[in-house]
């Protein structure tokens, strides 16, 4: 696999870059903290201001958007793998 740096045919992204990731799960008081912990494992420089949370109209679901300073495709892949492996996460966009 290629390294994911700019000019690579595996991705159109140029690294480093700012990359938003939206994570959807059932609404819970700690869902945003869970998402933060999972993403921070792969992006240790992630600041608390990097998250924004929105609850669905009926209050059943939460969407957390995390803005990551991505350094490589491998880093983004690892973040997506961690998020999708979590049973509380329903969808990652």
Secondary structure as UniProt FT lines:
FT   TURN            6..7
FT   TURN            9..10
FT   STRAND          17..26
FT   TURN            29..30
FT   HELIX           31..40
FT   TURN            41..42
FT   TURN            44..45
FT   HELIX           48..50
FT   STRAND          51..55
FT   TURN            57..58
FT   STRAND          61..70
FT   HELIX           73..85
FT   TURN            87..88
FT   STRAND          89..92
//
